[in-house]
Structure formats: C-alpha cells, structure tokens
C-alpha cells in the first residue's frame, strides 16, 4: 500500500525528478508510469541545441521564420518530458535545463526572447556504471 500511495502522489504532483542508478534497474519504466504521454528524448553528445530549442528557417515563401525545437514546443504545450541517458549530456543542454529547472524560464538567445511559466514535468534518467 505504501508504494502505491507514493506512486499516486508522484504521478499527481508537478515536480521534476532525477532517476539515478544502474542500467536496467527500472528507471525508465518507472518514469513512463508516472508521466502522461511524455516527449522522450534520448540524449547524446551530438544532440544539437537548435534541434531542442529551435531556429530560423526559410519557408516556402522565402520568408525567414522561427520554428520551435522539440523541447521548447513541449515546454510551451505543458507536455511531460522524459530525458534518457543524461550521463551523456553536454554543457549546452545542461545550461538550458538549469534555467528551466531553477527558474521555470528559458531565454532564447537566437530570438532575444524569454519563455516562462511552463507546466511541464521533466524526468531525467541518469545511468551509472
């Protein structure tokens, strides 16, 4: 009963979580249990900040427009986010996550714009050796 009660409270409380432990110990399965249709991002050293936050592109009318990246779009939508393999995370992504986790805001340098007051929950999975 105690474990079910704890799971209920975690699932229904908007909090960010770091799951830390050995591979194949159930961290990802647990995260999927407590999140609602999360955006799942497999982190690696080569992941581009532009892919996550967005960037300018030229549309079919030859206009330069901004397109949100997958992480920024999910944050704006209030969607839950699951970040896997955080042990591979680079400094660029860490600085982005720090803003979101500490201040619930994100300054988008390329746009000179700030986005804030996100309702998303972020669960990060960190595998130890």
N, C-alpha and C positions, 0 to 999 in steps of 0.2 A: 504493500500500500504506500509506503513512504516513497519509493522510487516513482510510482505512477503519479503521486501528488507533486513531486518535484518536477517531473516532466511536464505536467499540466501548467505549472507556474512558469517554467521556462518558455514553453510554447506561447503563452499568452502575455508575456511581459516583453515590451520592446527594448531589448538590450542587445548589445554586441558581445560576441563570445569568441575567445581563442581556445580551440581544442588542440592540445599539445600531447603528443605521445608517440609510441612506436607505430610503424606501418601495420596495417591490417588489425588494428585494435578496435575498430568500430566507430572511429571519429566521424567519418563521412556519413555513415549510415545514421548515426545519432543526429547529425546536423540536418540531414534530409527529413528526419522525423519531426523536428521542431520548426522547420521553415515551410512557408507556403509557396509552392511553385517558384523556387529561387532561380535567379540567374546564376549559373555555375560557370566560374572562370578558373581554368587550370593555369596557374601562374608558372612562368619560367623566366629565365634570364633575358630572353629575347622579346618578351612582351612589350609592345610599344605603348607609351603613354597616350599617343594620339588615338590608338585603337580603343583605349579605355575612356578617354575624356572627350575626344572629338577633334575636328579640324576643319579647315576651309577646303572646299572643293568647287569645281566648276560644274554647274548643272547643264541641262540640255539647251538652255537659252544663253549659254556662255556667260552666266552671271556667277560671281563668286559668292557662295553661301556657306554658312556654318552648318555642320552636321554633328550632333552629339554622338559621342562614343557609347559603347555598350554600358559601361559603368555609370557614366553621368546620366544617361537616359533612364537606367534602372533606379538610380537615386531620386531623380525627379518624379518618377512614377510611384515611388514609395514601395518598390518591389524588394523582396528579400534577396540578399546576395550571399553566395557561398564561394569563398576563395580557397581553392585547393593548392597544396604544395607551397605554402607560404615560406618554407625554408629556402626556396629558390628566388624569393622576391628581391628585386633590385631597389636601390635607393630612391629612384624616381617614384615608383609605386608606393614605397613606404612614406614618402613625404606627402603624397596625395591622401593616403589613408589616415595619416596623422591629423591632417586638417579636418577630415570628415569625422573621425572618432572623437577627437578632443573638443572641436568647436561646432560640430554639425553644420559646417560650411565648407565651401570649396571655391577658391579663387582660380578662375580660368585665365591664365596669363595671355594666351593667344587671343582671347576675346576681350580682355580687360574687363571682366565681368565676374560677379560673385553669385553663386547659387547657394542657398541655405535652407534650413528647416526641413531636413529630409526625414521621412517617416520610415525609412528602410532599416532593416536589421541586417547586420553583417556578421557572418560566422566565418572565421578563418581557421583552416586546418593546417597545423604545422607538424610534420613528421620528424621524429627523432630517429637516430640510427640504432 
